[in-house]
Amino acid sequence: SHLTVFAHVKLTPLIDSVKTDTIARGFNNFVGNKGAVKLDFMLAGRRFIIVNAHFHSGQDAVEKRNADFAAMLDRFVYEKTESGIVAPVSHMPDALIVVGDLNYRINGFQESILKAMSNDQYDLLLSKDQ
């Protein structure tokens, strides 16, 4: 995964503490075909984290996608305490923006999906999750 963020030149003096990180979630959590990249920065005293992620795909891979998301949070947003407990970092972000190919999708025709949504049939939609 890649991530490019543009900022207006007038914001340049307000941006600092820029950090990046990556996490591989592909084969054996080593290959980078799945995973995420992070940009962490301060803008006018507020902390922003922007993540571009590519999670596992497949009809029956919801648990893998959820594990990808949890691993991303553990690495990019939380930290381990001395006792090994995962806790929020001392300075939580003011905004966490996650974009990319998360592979959460619904099998079906658009008209049927929209009808189910308008009728609050979320269990039906969840059963069609890919």
QUIRABEL-V205076 format. One record per residue. N is the residue number from 1. RES is the residue in three letters. SS is DSSP state (helix for helix, strand for strand, loop for the rest). BURIAL is + if it has 16 or more other ideal C-beta (glycine too) atoms within 10 Angstrom, else -. D_FIRST is the distance of its C-alpha to the first C-alpha in Angstrom with 1 decimal. Layout:
n=N res=RES ss=SS burial=BURIAL d_first=D_FIRST
n=N res=RES ss=SS burial=BURIAL d_first=D_FIRST
This chain:
n=1 res=SER ss=loop burial=+ d_first=0.0
n=2 res=HIS ss=loop burial=- d_first=3.8
n=3 res=LEU ss=loop burial=+ d_first=6.9
n=4 res=THR ss=loop burial=- d_first=10.4
n=5 res=VAL ss=loop burial=- d_first=13.5
n=6 res=PHE ss=loop burial=- d_first=17.0
n=7 res=ALA ss=loop burial=- d_first=20.2
n=8 res=HIS ss=loop burial=- d_first=23.8
n=9 res=VAL ss=helix burial=- d_first=25.7
n=10 res=LYS ss=helix burial=- d_first=28.2
n=11 res=LEU ss=helix burial=- d_first=25.8
n=12 res=THR ss=helix burial=- d_first=25.1
n=13 res=PRO ss=helix burial=- d_first=28.0
n=14 res=LEU ss=helix burial=- d_first=26.9
n=15 res=ILE ss=strand burial=- d_first=23.4
n=16 res=ASP ss=strand burial=- d_first=23.4
n=17 res=SER ss=strand burial=- d_first=22.0
n=18 res=VAL ss=strand burial=- d_first=18.5
n=19 res=LYS ss=strand burial=- d_first=16.3
n=20 res=THR ss=strand burial=- d_first=12.7
n=21 res=ASP ss=strand burial=- d_first=11.4
n=22 res=THR ss=strand burial=- d_first=8.8
n=23 res=ILE ss=strand burial=+ d_first=9.6
n=24 res=ALA ss=strand burial=+ d_first=9.4
n=25 res=ARG ss=loop burial=+ d_first=11.0
n=26 res=GLY ss=loop burial=- d_first=11.4
n=27 res=PHE ss=helix burial=- d_first=14.9
n=28 res=ASN ss=helix burial=- d_first=17.0
n=29 res=ASN ss=helix burial=- d_first=14.2
n=30 res=PHE ss=loop burial=- d_first=13.6
n=31 res=VAL ss=loop burial=- d_first=11.4
n=32 res=GLY ss=loop burial=- d_first=7.6
n=33 res=ASN ss=loop burial=- d_first=7.5
n=34 res=LYS ss=loop burial=+ d_first=7.6
n=35 res=GLY ss=strand burial=+ d_first=7.0
n=36 res=ALA ss=strand burial=+ d_first=6.0
n=37 res=VAL ss=strand burial=+ d_first=6.3
n=38 res=LYS ss=strand burial=+ d_first=9.8
n=39 res=LEU ss=strand burial=+ d_first=12.2
n=40 res=ASP ss=strand burial=+ d_first=15.8
n=41 res=PHE ss=strand burial=+ d_first=18.7
n=42 res=MET ss=strand burial=+ d_first=22.3
n=43 res=LEU ss=strand burial=+ d_first=23.7
n=44 res=ALA ss=loop burial=- d_first=27.5
n=45 res=GLY ss=loop burial=- d_first=27.8
n=46 res=ARG ss=strand burial=- d_first=25.3
n=47 res=ARG ss=strand burial=+ d_first=22.1
n=48 res=PHE ss=strand burial=+ d_first=18.9
n=49 res=ILE ss=strand burial=+ d_first=15.6
n=50 res=ILE ss=strand burial=+ d_first=12.7
n=51 res=VAL ss=strand burial=+ d_first=9.7
n=52 res=ASN ss=strand burial=+ d_first=6.6
n=53 res=ALA ss=strand burial=+ d_first=6.6
n=54 res=HIS ss=strand burial=+ d_first=6.7
n=55 res=PHE ss=loop burial=+ d_first=10.2
n=56 res=HIS ss=loop burial=+ d_first=12.8
n=57 res=SER ss=loop burial=- d_first=14.8
n=58 res=GLY ss=loop burial=- d_first=18.5
n=59 res=GLN ss=loop burial=- d_first=21.8
n=60 res=ASP ss=loop burial=- d_first=22.7
n=61 res=ALA ss=loop burial=+ d_first=19.4
n=62 res=VAL ss=helix burial=+ d_first=19.9
n=63 res=GLU ss=helix burial=- d_first=20.7
n=64 res=LYS ss=helix burial=+ d_first=17.5
n=65 res=ARG ss=helix burial=+ d_first=15.5
n=66 res=ASN ss=helix burial=- d_first=17.9
n=67 res=ALA ss=helix burial=- d_first=17.4
n=68 res=ASP ss=helix burial=+ d_first=13.6
n=69 res=PHE ss=helix burial=+ d_first=14.5
n=70 res=ALA ss=helix burial=- d_first=17.4
n=71 res=ALA ss=helix burial=+ d_first=15.5
n=72 res=MET ss=helix burial=+ d_first=13.0
n=73 res=LEU ss=helix burial=- d_first=16.3
n=74 res=ASP ss=helix burial=- d_first=18.1
n=75 res=ARG ss=helix burial=+ d_first=15.8
n=76 res=PHE ss=helix burial=+ d_first=15.0
n=77 res=VAL ss=loop burial=+ d_first=18.2
n=78 res=TYR ss=strand burial=- d_first=20.9
n=79 res=GLU ss=strand burial=- d_first=22.7
n=80 res=LYS ss=strand burial=- d_first=25.1
n=81 res=THR ss=loop burial=- d_first=28.7
n=82 res=GLU ss=loop burial=- d_first=31.2
n=83 res=SER ss=loop burial=- d_first=32.3
n=84 res=GLY ss=loop burial=- d_first=28.8
n=85 res=ILE ss=loop burial=- d_first=28.6
n=86 res=VAL ss=strand burial=- d_first=25.3
n=87 res=ALA ss=strand burial=- d_first=26.2
n=88 res=PRO ss=strand burial=- d_first=24.8
n=89 res=VAL ss=loop burial=- d_first=24.2
n=90 res=SER ss=loop burial=- d_first=27.2
n=91 res=HIS ss=loop burial=- d_first=25.7
n=92 res=MET ss=loop burial=- d_first=23.8
n=93 res=PRO ss=loop burial=+ d_first=21.6
n=94 res=ASP ss=loop burial=- d_first=23.5
n=95 res=ALA ss=strand burial=- d_first=20.5
n=96 res=LEU ss=strand burial=+ d_first=17.4
n=97 res=ILE ss=strand burial=- d_first=15.1
n=98 res=VAL ss=strand burial=+ d_first=12.5
n=99 res=VAL ss=strand burial=- d_first=10.7
n=100 res=GLY ss=strand burial=+ d_first=8.5
n=101 res=ASP ss=strand burial=- d_first=9.5
n=102 res=LEU ss=loop burial=+ d_first=11.6
n=103 res=ASN ss=loop burial=+ d_first=13.8
n=104 res=TYR ss=loop burial=- d_first=16.9
n=105 res=ARG ss=loop burial=- d_first=19.3
n=106 res=ILE ss=strand burial=+ d_first=23.0
n=107 res=ASN ss=loop burial=- d_first=24.8
n=108 res=GLY ss=loop burial=- d_first=27.7
n=109 res=PHE ss=loop burial=- d_first=29.1
n=110 res=GLN ss=helix burial=- d_first=28.3
n=111 res=GLU ss=helix burial=- d_first=32.0
n=112 res=SER ss=helix burial=- d_first=32.4
n=113 res=ILE ss=helix burial=+ d_first=29.3
n=114 res=LEU ss=helix burial=- d_first=30.5
n=115 res=LYS ss=helix burial=- d_first=34.0
n=116 res=ALA ss=helix burial=+ d_first=32.9
n=117 res=MET ss=helix burial=- d_first=31.0
n=118 res=SER ss=helix burial=- d_first=34.2
n=119 res=ASN ss=loop burial=- d_first=36.3
n=120 res=ASP ss=loop burial=- d_first=34.2
n=121 res=GLN ss=loop burial=- d_first=33.7
n=122 res=TYR ss=helix burial=- d_first=30.5
n=123 res=ASP ss=helix burial=- d_first=31.6
n=124 res=LEU ss=helix burial=+ d_first=31.7
n=125 res=LEU ss=helix burial=+ d_first=28.3
n=126 res=LEU ss=helix burial=- d_first=26.9
n=127 res=SER ss=helix burial=- d_first=28.6
n=128 res=LYS ss=loop burial=- d_first=26.7
n=129 res=ASP ss=strand burial=- d_first=23.2
n=130 res=GLN ss=loop burial=- d_first=20.8
